[in-house]
Amino acid sequence: MYNTLKHQILWITYTNLHLFIFELSNPHEMIITLKCQCGLSDTIKEIELKKVYKKLKVLLKEKANVNAWLQS
């Protein structure tokens, strides 16, 4: 079963990522490694959230529709 999952993961990932996961035998380890290599860091997530929050505050100052603001 592990071999099937390993081959499936290798099949659906870009070849440039294979160097990080090729020698791993456990599919769970492969997924975790891929997440660490490709996922956003907490710092980047925080910066992006601050940008979104700042944009929403500006919309509210411009007397935008409060319901639309809340939905965003």
mmCIF file as gemmi writes it, N, C-alpha and C atoms, coordinates in Angstrom:
data_model
loop_
_atom_site.group_PDB
_atom_site.id
_atom_site.type_symbol
_atom_site.label_atom_id
_atom_site.label_alt_id
_atom_site.label_comp_id
_atom_site.label_asym_id
_atom_site.label_entity_id
_atom_site.label_seq_id
_atom_site.pdbx_PDB_ins_code
_atom_site.Cartn_x
_atom_site.Cartn_y
_atom_site.Cartn_z
_atom_site.occupancy
_atom_site.B_iso_or_equiv
_atom_site.pdbx_formal_charge
_atom_site.auth_seq_id
_atom_site.auth_asym_id
_atom_site.pdbx_PDB_model_num
ATOM 1 N N . MET Axp A 1 ? 0.825 -1.193 0 1 0 ? 1 A 1
ATOM 2 C CA . MET Axp A 1 ? 0 0 0 1 0 ? 1 A 1
ATOM 3 C C . MET Axp A 1 ? 0.873 1.262 0 1 0 ? 1 A 1
ATOM 4 N N . TYR Axp A 2 ? 1.939 1.27 0.813 1 0 ? 2 A 1
ATOM 5 C CA . TYR Axp A 2 ? 2.824 2.437 0.854 1 0 ? 2 A 1
ATOM 6 C C . TYR Axp A 2 ? 3.451 2.712 -0.502 1 0 ? 2 A 1
ATOM 7 N N . ASN Axp A 3 ? 3.835 1.655 -1.209 1 0 ? 3 A 1
ATOM 8 C CA . ASN Axp A 3 ? 4.451 1.846 -2.517 1 0 ? 3 A 1
ATOM 9 C C . ASN Axp A 3 ? 3.478 2.501 -3.498 1 0 ? 3 A 1
ATOM 10 N N . THR Axp A 4 ? 2.232 2.086 -3.443 1 0 ? 4 A 1
ATOM 11 C CA . THR Axp A 4 ? 1.223 2.671 -4.327 1 0 ? 4 A 1
ATOM 12 C C . THR Axp A 4 ? 1.042 4.15 -4.03 1 0 ? 4 A 1
ATOM 13 N N . LEU Axp A 5 ? 0.949 4.489 -2.748 1 0 ? 5 A 1
ATOM 14 C CA . LEU Axp A 5 ? 0.795 5.892 -2.371 1 0 ? 5 A 1
ATOM 15 C C . LEU Axp A 5 ? 2.04 6.701 -2.727 1 0 ? 5 A 1
ATOM 16 N N . LYS Axp A 6 ? 3.202 6.115 -2.51 1 0 ? 6 A 1
ATOM 17 C CA . LYS Axp A 6 ? 4.446 6.808 -2.84 1 0 ? 6 A 1
ATOM 18 C C . LYS Axp A 6 ? 4.499 7.107 -4.335 1 0 ? 6 A 1
ATOM 19 N N . HIS Axp A 7 ? 4.173 6.136 -5.156 1 0 ? 7 A 1
ATOM 20 C CA . HIS Axp A 7 ? 4.182 6.34 -6.605 1 0 ? 7 A 1
ATOM 21 C C . HIS Axp A 7 ? 3.138 7.375 -7.026 1 0 ? 7 A 1
ATOM 22 N N . GLN Axp A 8 ? 2.001 7.36 -6.375 1 0 ? 8 A 1
ATOM 23 C CA . GLN Axp A 8 ? 0.954 8.339 -6.684 1 0 ? 8 A 1
ATOM 24 C C . GLN Axp A 8 ? 1.426 9.755 -6.35 1 0 ? 8 A 1
ATOM 25 N N . ILE Axp A 9 ? 2.059 9.91 -5.203 1 0 ? 9 A 1
ATOM 26 C CA . ILE Axp A 9 ? 2.572 11.224 -4.803 1 0 ? 9 A 1
ATOM 27 C C . ILE Axp A 9 ? 3.641 11.692 -5.782 1 0 ? 9 A 1
ATOM 28 N N . LEU Axp A 10 ? 4.523 10.802 -6.155 1 0 ? 10 A 1
ATOM 29 C CA . LEU Axp A 10 ? 5.566 11.162 -7.118 1 0 ? 10 A 1
ATOM 30 C C . LEU Axp A 10 ? 4.968 11.506 -8.476 1 0 ? 10 A 1
ATOM 31 N N . TRP Axp A 11 ? 3.911 10.835 -8.852 1 0 ? 11 A 1
ATOM 32 C CA . TRP Axp A 11 ? 3.265 11.062 -10.141 1 0 ? 11 A 1
ATOM 33 C C . TRP Axp A 11 ? 2.63 12.454 -10.211 1 0 ? 11 A 1
ATOM 34 N N . ILE Axp A 12 ? 2.033 12.92 -9.103 1 0 ? 12 A 1
ATOM 35 C CA . ILE Axp A 12 ? 1.277 14.176 -9.141 1 0 ? 12 A 1
ATOM 36 C C . ILE Axp A 12 ? 2.103 15.401 -8.751 1 0 ? 12 A 1
ATOM 37 N N . THR Axp A 13 ? 3.343 15.205 -8.329 1 0 ? 13 A 1
ATOM 38 C CA . THR Axp A 13 ? 4.171 16.35 -7.954 1 0 ? 13 A 1
ATOM 39 C C . THR Axp A 13 ? 5.133 16.714 -9.078 1 0 ? 13 A 1
ATOM 40 N N . TYR Axp A 14 ? 5.565 17.943 -9.07 1 0 ? 14 A 1
ATOM 41 C CA . TYR Axp A 14 ? 6.55 18.392 -10.042 1 0 ? 14 A 1
ATOM 42 C C . TYR Axp A 14 ? 7.872 17.666 -9.813 1 0 ? 14 A 1
ATOM 43 N N . THR Axp A 15 ? 8.564 17.407 -10.886 1 0 ? 15 A 1
ATOM 44 C CA . THR Axp A 15 ? 9.821 16.643 -10.785 1 0 ? 15 A 1
ATOM 45 C C . THR Axp A 15 ? 10.882 17.388 -9.988 1 0 ? 15 A 1
ATOM 46 N N . ASN Axp A 16 ? 10.838 18.714 -9.97 1 0 ? 16 A 1
ATOM 47 C CA . ASN Axp A 16 ? 11.836 19.443 -9.193 1 0 ? 16 A 1
ATOM 48 C C . ASN Axp A 16 ? 11.65 19.272 -7.68 1 0 ? 16 A 1
ATOM 49 N N . LEU Axp A 17 ? 10.503 18.746 -7.254 1 0 ? 17 A 1
ATOM 50 C CA . LEU Axp A 17 ? 10.269 18.48 -5.833 1 0 ? 17 A 1
ATOM 51 C C . LEU Axp A 17 ? 10.668 17.054 -5.435 1 0 ? 17 A 1
ATOM 52 N N . HIS Axp A 18 ? 10.922 16.218 -6.405 1 0 ? 18 A 1
ATOM 53 C CA . HIS Axp A 18 ? 11.235 14.821 -6.11 1 0 ? 18 A 1
ATOM 54 C C . HIS Axp A 18 ? 12.499 14.663 -5.28 1 0 ? 18 A 1
ATOM 55 N N . LEU Axp A 19 ? 13.449 15.566 -5.427 1 0 ? 19 A 1
ATOM 56 C CA . LEU Axp A 19 ? 14.683 15.435 -4.663 1 0 ? 19 A 1
ATOM 57 C C . LEU Axp A 19 ? 14.442 15.528 -3.166 1 0 ? 19 A 1
ATOM 58 N N . PHE Axp A 20 ? 13.369 16.176 -2.754 1 0 ? 20 A 1
ATOM 59 C CA . PHE Axp A 20 ? 13.053 16.294 -1.338 1 0 ? 20 A 1
ATOM 60 C C . PHE Axp A 20 ? 12.356 15.047 -0.787 1 0 ? 20 A 1
ATOM 61 N N . ILE Axp A 21 ? 11.669 14.308 -1.642 1 0 ? 21 A 1
ATOM 62 C CA . ILE Axp A 21 ? 10.811 13.226 -1.142 1 0 ? 21 A 1
ATOM 63 C C . ILE Axp A 21 ? 11.155 11.847 -1.683 1 0 ? 21 A 1
ATOM 64 N N . PHE Axp A 22 ? 12.038 11.759 -2.66 1 0 ? 22 A 1
ATOM 65 C CA . PHE Axp A 22 ? 12.263 10.489 -3.336 1 0 ? 22 A 1
ATOM 66 C C . PHE Axp A 22 ? 12.746 9.389 -2.403 1 0 ? 22 A 1
ATOM 67 N N . GLU Axp A 23 ? 13.623 9.704 -1.482 1 0 ? 23 A 1
ATOM 68 C CA . GLU Axp A 23 ? 14.183 8.688 -0.59 1 0 ? 23 A 1
ATOM 69 C C . GLU Axp A 23 ? 13.293 8.369 0.611 1 0 ? 23 A 1
ATOM 70 N N . LEU Axp A 24 ? 12.244 9.123 0.812 1 0 ? 24 A 1
ATOM 71 C CA . LEU Axp A 24 ? 11.336 8.852 1.927 1 0 ? 24 A 1
ATOM 72 C C . LEU Axp A 24 ? 10.44 7.675 1.581 1 0 ? 24 A 1
ATOM 73 N N . SER Axp A 25 ? 10.214 6.814 2.55 1 0 ? 25 A 1
ATOM 74 C CA . SER Axp A 25 ? 9.406 5.623 2.286 1 0 ? 25 A 1
ATOM 75 C C . SER Axp A 25 ? 7.967 5.761 2.79 1 0 ? 25 A 1
ATOM 76 N N . ASN Axp A 26 ? 7.757 6.639 3.744 1 0 ? 26 A 1
ATOM 77 C CA . ASN Axp A 26 ? 6.443 6.814 4.346 1 0 ? 26 A 1
ATOM 78 C C . ASN Axp A 26 ? 5.701 7.952 3.628 1 0 ? 26 A 1
ATOM 79 N N . PRO Axp A 27 ? 4.521 7.678 3.064 1 0 ? 27 A 1
ATOM 80 C CA . PRO Axp A 27 ? 3.762 8.73 2.371 1 0 ? 27 A 1
ATOM 81 C C . PRO Axp A 27 ? 3.442 9.934 3.262 1 0 ? 27 A 1
ATOM 82 N N . HIS Axp A 28 ? 3.207 9.685 4.543 1 0 ? 28 A 1
ATOM 83 C CA . HIS Axp A 28 ? 2.932 10.783 5.466 1 0 ? 28 A 1
ATOM 84 C C . HIS Axp A 28 ? 4.137 11.721 5.551 1 0 ? 28 A 1
ATOM 85 N N . GLU Axp A 29 ? 5.323 11.172 5.657 1 0 ? 29 A 1
ATOM 86 C CA . GLU Axp A 29 ? 6.542 11.974 5.688 1 0 ? 29 A 1
ATOM 87 C C . GLU Axp A 29 ? 6.709 12.756 4.383 1 0 ? 29 A 1
ATOM 88 N N . MET Axp A 30 ? 6.337 12.125 3.285 1 0 ? 30 A 1
ATOM 89 C CA . MET Axp A 30 ? 6.443 12.788 1.991 1 0 ? 30 A 1
ATOM 90 C C . MET Axp A 30 ? 5.549 14.025 1.937 1 0 ? 30 A 1
ATOM 91 N N . ILE Axp A 31 ? 4.32 13.877 2.394 1 0 ? 31 A 1
ATOM 92 C CA . ILE Axp A 31 ? 3.367 14.986 2.368 1 0 ? 31 A 1
ATOM 93 C C . ILE Axp A 31 ? 3.827 16.108 3.303 1 0 ? 31 A 1
ATOM 94 N N . ILE Axp A 32 ? 4.296 15.753 4.485 1 0 ? 32 A 1
ATOM 95 C CA . ILE Axp A 32 ? 4.775 16.753 5.435 1 0 ? 32 A 1
ATOM 96 C C . ILE Axp A 32 ? 5.976 17.505 4.861 1 0 ? 32 A 1
ATOM 97 N N . THR Axp A 33 ? 6.885 16.792 4.236 1 0 ? 33 A 1
ATOM 98 C CA . THR Axp A 33 ? 8.057 17.422 3.623 1 0 ? 33 A 1
ATOM 99 C C . THR Axp A 33 ? 7.647 18.357 2.501 1 0 ? 33 A 1
ATOM 100 N N . LEU Axp A 34 ? 6.703 17.93 1.671 1 0 ? 34 A 1
ATOM 101 C CA . LEU Axp A 34 ? 6.216 18.791 0.595 1 0 ? 34 A 1
ATOM 102 C C . LEU Axp A 34 ? 5.557 20.052 1.149 1 0 ? 34 A 1
ATOM 103 N N . LYS Axp A 35 ? 4.807 19.894 2.22 1 0 ? 35 A 1
ATOM 104 C CA . LYS Axp A 35 ? 4.149 21.045 2.836 1 0 ? 35 A 1
ATOM 105 C C . LYS Axp A 35 ? 5.187 22.033 3.355 1 0 ? 35 A 1
ATOM 106 N N . CYS Axp A 36 ? 6.23 21.529 3.963 1 0 ? 36 A 1
ATOM 107 C CA . CYS Axp A 36 ? 7.28 22.416 4.478 1 0 ? 36 A 1
ATOM 108 C C . CYS Axp A 36 ? 8.017 23.134 3.349 1 0 ? 36 A 1
ATOM 109 N N . GLN Axp A 37 ? 8.211 22.455 2.234 1 0 ? 37 A 1
ATOM 110 C CA . GLN Axp A 37 ? 8.931 23.049 1.112 1 0 ? 37 A 1
ATOM 111 C C . GLN Axp A 37 ? 8.077 24.042 0.335 1 0 ? 37 A 1
ATOM 112 N N . CYS Axp A 38 ? 6.796 23.772 0.221 1 0 ? 38 A 1
ATOM 113 C CA . CYS Axp A 38 ? 5.934 24.57 -0.661 1 0 ? 38 A 1
ATOM 114 C C . CYS Axp A 38 ? 4.958 25.472 0.071 1 0 ? 38 A 1
ATOM 115 N N . GLY Axp A 39 ? 4.711 25.193 1.331 1 0 ? 39 A 1
ATOM 116 C CA . GLY Axp A 39 ? 3.709 25.959 2.057 1 0 ? 39 A 1
ATOM 117 C C . GLY Axp A 39 ? 4.197 27.335 2.449 1 0 ? 39 A 1
ATOM 118 N N . LEU Axp A 40 ? 3.257 28.211 2.723 1 0 ? 40 A 1
ATOM 119 C CA . LEU Axp A 40 ? 3.584 29.551 3.172 1 0 ? 40 A 1
ATOM 120 C C . LEU Axp A 40 ? 4.041 29.517 4.618 1 0 ? 40 A 1
ATOM 121 N N . SER Axp A 41 ? 5.022 30.316 4.926 1 0 ? 41 A 1
ATOM 122 C CA . SER Axp A 41 ? 5.466 30.406 6.311 1 0 ? 41 A 1
ATOM 123 C C . SER Axp A 41 ? 4.462 31.235 7.111 1 0 ? 41 A 1
ATOM 124 N N . ASP Axp A 42 ? 4.525 31.131 8.411 1 0 ? 42 A 1
ATOM 125 C CA . ASP Axp A 42 ? 3.616 31.883 9.271 1 0 ? 42 A 1
ATOM 126 C C . ASP Axp A 42 ? 3.813 33.381 9.103 1 0 ? 42 A 1
ATOM 127 N N . THR Axp A 43 ? 5.05 33.803 8.883 1 0 ? 43 A 1
ATOM 128 C CA . THR Axp A 43 ? 5.335 35.222 8.706 1 0 ? 43 A 1
ATOM 129 C C . THR Axp A 43 ? 4.656 35.758 7.452 1 0 ? 43 A 1
ATOM 130 N N . ILE Axp A 44 ? 4.736 35.01 6.368 1 0 ? 44 A 1
ATOM 131 C CA . ILE Axp A 44 ? 4.104 35.435 5.116 1 0 ? 44 A 1
ATOM 132 C C . ILE Axp A 44 ? 2.59 35.475 5.277 1 0 ? 44 A 1
ATOM 133 N N . LYS Axp A 45 ? 2.022 34.47 5.948 1 0 ? 45 A 1
ATOM 134 C CA . LYS Axp A 45 ? 0.583 34.458 6.186 1 0 ? 45 A 1
ATOM 135 C C . LYS Axp A 45 ? 0.153 35.686 6.987 1 0 ? 45 A 1
ATOM 136 N N . GLU Axp A 46 ? 0.943 36.035 7.999 1 0 ? 46 A 1
ATOM 137 C CA . GLU Axp A 46 ? 0.619 37.186 8.833 1 0 ? 46 A 1
ATOM 138 C C . GLU Axp A 46 ? 0.663 38.48 8.016 1 0 ? 46 A 1
ATOM 139 N N . ILE Axp A 47 ? 1.659 38.627 7.165 1 0 ? 47 A 1
ATOM 140 C CA . ILE Axp A 47 ? 1.768 39.813 6.312 1 0 ? 47 A 1
ATOM 141 C C . ILE Axp A 47 ? 0.567 39.91 5.38 1 0 ? 47 A 1
ATOM 142 N N . GLU Axp A 48 ? 0.177 38.795 4.772 1 0 ? 48 A 1
ATOM 143 C CA . GLU Axp A 48 ? -0.963 38.792 3.865 1 0 ? 48 A 1
ATOM 144 C C . GLU Axp A 48 ? -2.26 39.143 4.593 1 0 ? 48 A 1
ATOM 145 N N . LEU Axp A 49 ? -2.434 38.607 5.797 1 0 ? 49 A 1
ATOM 146 C CA . LEU Axp A 49 ? -3.637 38.93 6.572 1 0 ? 49 A 1
ATOM 147 C C . LEU Axp A 49 ? -3.678 40.408 6.958 1 0 ? 49 A 1
ATOM 148 N N . LYS Axp A 50 ? -2.523 40.98 7.279 1 0 ? 50 A 1
ATOM 149 C CA . LYS Axp A 50 ? -2.481 42.399 7.609 1 0 ? 50 A 1
ATOM 150 C C . LYS Axp A 50 ? -2.865 43.253 6.409 1 0 ? 50 A 1
ATOM 151 N N . LYS Axp A 51 ? -2.434 42.859 5.213 1 0 ? 51 A 1
ATOM 152 C CA . LYS Axp A 51 ? -2.801 43.59 3.995 1 0 ? 51 A 1
ATOM 153 C C . LYS Axp A 51 ? -4.308 43.545 3.776 1 0 ? 51 A 1
ATOM 154 N N . VAL Axp A 52 ? -4.896 42.364 3.945 1 0 ? 52 A 1
ATOM 155 C CA . VAL Axp A 52 ? -6.341 42.216 3.757 1 0 ? 52 A 1
ATOM 156 C C . VAL Axp A 52 ? -7.095 43.043 4.787 1 0 ? 52 A 1
ATOM 157 N N . TYR Axp A 53 ? -6.645 42.994 6.028 1 0 ? 53 A 1
ATOM 158 C CA . TYR Axp A 53 ? -7.296 43.757 7.098 1 0 ? 53 A 1
ATOM 159 C C . TYR Axp A 53 ? -7.218 45.263 6.824 1 0 ? 53 A 1
ATOM 160 N N . LYS Axp A 54 ? -6.046 45.716 6.378 1 0 ? 54 A 1
ATOM 161 C CA . LYS Axp A 54 ? -5.874 47.139 6.072 1 0 ? 54 A 1
ATOM 162 C C . LYS Axp A 54 ? -6.812 47.569 4.946 1 0 ? 54 A 1
ATOM 163 N N . LYS Axp A 55 ? -6.943 46.729 3.94 1 0 ? 55 A 1
ATOM 164 C CA . LYS Axp A 55 ? -7.836 47.034 2.821 1 0 ? 55 A 1
ATOM 165 C C . LYS Axp A 55 ? -9.288 47.099 3.303 1 0 ? 55 A 1
ATOM 166 N N . LEU Axp A 56 ? -9.68 46.185 4.175 1 0 ? 56 A 1
ATOM 167 C CA . LEU Axp A 56 ? -11.051 46.187 4.683 1 0 ? 56 A 1
ATOM 168 C C . LEU Axp A 56 ? -11.325 47.421 5.543 1 0 ? 56 A 1
ATOM 169 N N . LYS Axp A 57 ? -10.322 47.859 6.305 1 0 ? 57 A 1
ATOM 170 C CA . LYS Axp A 57 ? -10.502 49.069 7.113 1 0 ? 57 A 1
ATOM 171 C C . LYS Axp A 57 ? -10.721 50.292 6.224 1 0 ? 57 A 1
ATOM 172 N N . VAL Axp A 58 ? -9.991 50.377 5.127 1 0 ? 58 A 1
ATOM 173 C CA . VAL Axp A 58 ? -10.147 51.5 4.196 1 0 ? 58 A 1
ATOM 174 C C . VAL Axp A 58 ? -11.553 51.487 3.603 1 0 ? 58 A 1
ATOM 175 N N . LEU Axp A 59 ? -12.039 50.32 3.246 1 0 ? 59 A 1
ATOM 176 C CA . LEU Axp A 59 ? -13.387 50.228 2.686 1 0 ? 59 A 1
ATOM 177 C C . LEU Axp A 59 ? -14.427 50.724 3.679 1 0 ? 59 A 1
ATOM 178 N N . LEU Axp A 60 ? -14.229 50.405 4.948 1 0 ? 60 A 1
ATOM 179 C CA . LEU Axp A 60 ? -15.184 50.838 5.966 1 0 ? 60 A 1
ATOM 180 C C . LEU Axp A 60 ? -15.115 52.352 6.147 1 0 ? 60 A 1
ATOM 181 N N . LYS Axp A 61 ? -13.925 52.927 6.095 1 0 ? 61 A 1
ATOM 182 C CA . LYS Axp A 61 ? -13.78 54.375 6.226 1 0 ? 61 A 1
ATOM 183 C C . LYS Axp A 61 ? -14.475 55.104 5.078 1 0 ? 61 A 1
ATOM 184 N N . GLU Axp A 62 ? -14.484 54.484 3.915 1 0 ? 62 A 1
ATOM 185 C CA . GLU Axp A 62 ? -15.134 55.089 2.758 1 0 ? 62 A 1
ATOM 186 C C . GLU Axp A 62 ? -16.646 54.885 2.79 1 0 ? 62 A 1
ATOM 187 N N . LYS Axp A 63 ? -17.146 54.492 3.934 1 0 ? 63 A 1
ATOM 188 C CA . LYS Axp A 63 ? -18.578 54.291 4.145 1 0 ? 63 A 1
ATOM 189 C C . LYS Axp A 63 ? -19.157 53.261 3.172 1 0 ? 63 A 1
ATOM 190 N N . ALA Axp A 64 ? -18.39 52.215 2.973 1 0 ? 64 A 1
ATOM 191 C CA . ALA Axp A 64 ? -18.865 51.126 2.133 1 0 ? 64 A 1
ATOM 192 C C . ALA Axp A 64 ? -19.987 50.393 2.868 1 0 ? 64 A 1
ATOM 193 N N . ASN Axp A 65 ? -20.649 49.561 2.154 1 0 ? 65 A 1
ATOM 194 C CA . ASN Axp A 65 ? -21.722 48.774 2.724 1 0 ? 65 A 1
ATOM 195 C C . ASN Axp A 65 ? -21.167 47.888 3.839 1 0 ? 65 A 1
ATOM 196 N N . VAL Axp A 66 ? -21.648 48.061 5.045 1 0 ? 66 A 1
ATOM 197 C CA . VAL Axp A 66 ? -21.14 47.314 6.201 1 0 ? 66 A 1
ATOM 198 C C . VAL Axp A 66 ? -21.37 45.816 6.025 1 0 ? 66 A 1
ATOM 199 N N . ASN Axp A 67 ? -22.498 45.444 5.465 1 0 ? 67 A 1
ATOM 200 C CA . ASN Axp A 67 ? -22.77 44.018 5.263 1 0 ? 67 A 1
ATOM 201 C C . ASN Axp A 67 ? -21.752 43.402 4.29 1 0 ? 67 A 1
ATOM 202 N N . ALA Axp A 68 ? -21.423 44.094 3.237 1 0 ? 68 A 1
ATOM 203 C CA . ALA Axp A 68 ? -20.419 43.59 2.292 1 0 ? 68 A 1
ATOM 204 C C . ALA Axp A 68 ? -19.063 43.473 2.966 1 0 ? 68 A 1
ATOM 205 N N . TRP Axp A 69 ? -18.751 44.474 3.819 1 0 ? 69 A 1
ATOM 206 C CA . TRP Axp A 69 ? -17.488 44.447 4.556 1 0 ? 69 A 1
ATOM 207 C C . TRP Axp A 69 ? -17.431 43.239 5.473 1 0 ? 69 A 1
ATOM 208 N N . LEU Axp A 70 ? -18.521 42.984 6.173 1 0 ? 70 A 1
ATOM 209 C CA . LEU Axp A 70 ? -18.559 41.845 7.088 1 0 ? 70 A 1
ATOM 210 C C . LEU Axp A 70 ? -18.441 40.516 6.339 1 0 ? 70 A 1
ATOM 211 N N . GLN Axp A 71 ? -19.04 40.428 5.168 1 0 ? 71 A 1
ATOM 212 C CA . GLN Axp A 71 ? -18.95 39.204 4.387 1 0 ? 71 A 1
ATOM 213 C C . GLN Axp A 71 ? -17.508 38.941 3.942 1 0 ? 71 A 1
ATOM 214 N N . SER Axp A 72 ? -16.765 40.01 3.662 1 0 ? 72 A 1
ATOM 215 C CA . SER Axp A 72 ? -15.37 39.857 3.234 1 0 ? 72 A 1
ATOM 216 C C . SER Axp A 72 ? -14.53 39.35 4.384 1 0 ? 72 A 1
